[in-house]
Structures are given as structure tokens and as C-alpha cells.
Amino acid sequence: VQLQASGGGLQQPGGSLRLSCTASGSGYRIRHMAWYRQTPGNQRELVALIDDGRTTEYVDSVKGRFTIARDNAKNTVYLQMNSLKPEDTAVYFCNTMTRSLAWGQGTQVTVSS
């Protein structure tokens, strides 16, 4: 199974980005999924999660600004990021809630004026 994240880029503070992550291979179907992020020298941290019942949870620092969603037909999970802040700068990855799949390359998000 491969995880392919996309949608990152350079955005000014206050701006928005929408990340996508598609799981492909061997008939895999997404279930309980999550977005993570990592900055240099730091551990990968959980940002948001969504279970297969569409229940969502967020780390406090992104509550009210980020929204996680899923499209089961496309085997894809999304992260809508609004009101971006410089501290959101990181490489963003998706994986299962238990981090059970091989990590993809992630997508770089840079928030800077």
C-alpha cells in the first residue's frame, strides 16, 4: 500500500490550503485515518484523525482552523487548512490512526509572509 500526499505549498499567514492523501495498492480500503506533521528535529505529531464513522478529532493547536474529511470511493483523506499560521509549517503526512502503513513522502507546507 502506498500513501501519496499532495496539495502543500507556500502560503501567507491567514491563507488556506487543502491537502489530499490517497492510499493505493492491493485492494486496500481506508478506515481509521489521520494526518500528521513533522518539523526538522522533532517527532511526527498527530494533527487530526477521522474514523470510518466520520468521527473527527483535532490537536488543540488546529481546532477551529483545520477540517479532516474522507472520500471512501476515492480512497482519499483530505485536510482543509484555514487561517494558516507560521507554526503550521511542516511536512504533512497521512497514515492510519495506528501508523500501520509505510510512510509516504508527505507534502511540504510553508506558511510565511
C-alpha positions in Angstrom: 0.0 0.0 0.0 1.3 3.4 -0.9 0.3 6.7 0.6 0.6 9.7 -1.7 0.1 13.2 -0.2 -0.3 16.3 -2.2 -1.5 19.9 -2.0 1.2 21.5 0.0 3.0 24.7 -0.9 3.9 28.2 0.2 1.0 30.2 1.7 0.9 33.6 3.5 -0.3 33.7 7.1 -4.1 33.7 7.2 -4.3 31.7 3.9 -5.7 28.3 3.2 -4.5 25.0 1.7 -6.2 21.7 1.0 -4.2 18.6 1.4 -5.1 15.3 -0.2 -3.8 11.8 0.6 -4.7 8.7 -1.5 -4.0 5.2 -0.5 -3.4 2.8 -3.3 -2.4 -0.9 -3.8 -3.6 -4.4 -3.2 -7.3 -3.6 -2.8 -6.6 -1.6 0.4 -9.6 0.4 1.7 -9.0 3.3 4.1 -10.6 3.0 7.5 -9.4 4.9 10.5 -7.1 7.6 9.1 -5.1 10.5 10.4 -2.9 13.4 9.3 0.4 14.0 11.0 3.1 16.7 10.6 6.8 16.9 11.3 9.3 19.7 11.6 13.1 19.3 11.5 14.5 17.8 14.6 11.0 16.9 16.0 8.9 13.9 16.2 6.0 13.4 13.9 2.8 14.7 15.7 -0.8 13.8 15.2 -2.8 16.7 13.8 -6.3 15.3 13.0 -8.0 11.9 12.8 -11.2 10.5 11.3 -12.6 7.1 11.9 -14.7 5.1 9.5 -17.8 6.5 11.1 -16.5 10.0 10.2 -15.9 11.0 13.9 -13.1 13.5 13.9 -10.6 14.8 16.5 -8.0 17.5 16.3 -5.0 18.6 18.2 -5.8 21.8 20.2 -3.5 24.0 18.1 -5.6 23.4 14.9 -9.1 23.2 16.3 -11.4 25.6 14.5 -9.0 26.0 11.7 -8.4 22.6 10.1 -11.0 20.1 8.9 -10.3 16.5 8.1 -12.6 14.7 5.7 -12.7 11.5 3.7 -13.9 10.1 0.4 -14.1 6.4 0.6 -14.9 5.9 -3.0 -11.6 7.7 -3.9 -9.7 6.0 -1.0 -8.7 9.6 -0.1 -8.5 11.6 3.0 -8.3 15.4 3.0 -7.1 18.2 5.3 -8.6 21.6 4.8 -6.3 24.1 6.5 -7.6 27.7 7.0 -6.2 30.6 8.9 -2.8 29.3 8.5 0.0 30.3 10.9 3.7 30.2 10.6 3.8 27.5 13.2 1.8 25.2 10.8 4.9 25.0 8.7 5.9 21.3 8.5 5.8 18.3 6.2 2.4 16.7 6.4 1.7 13.0 6.1 -1.3 10.8 6.3 -1.4 7.3 7.8 -3.8 5.1 9.8 -4.5 6.0 13.4 -2.1 3.3 14.4 0.6 4.4 11.9 0.4 0.9 10.4 1.3 1.7 6.8 4.6 2.7 5.3 5.0 6.4 5.4 4.8 8.3 2.1 7.0 11.3 1.3 4.5 13.7 2.7 3.8 17.2 1.4 5.6 20.4 2.5 3.5 23.2 3.9 5.3 26.5 4.4 3.5 29.5 5.9 5.4 32.7 5.6 5.0 36.3 4.5 
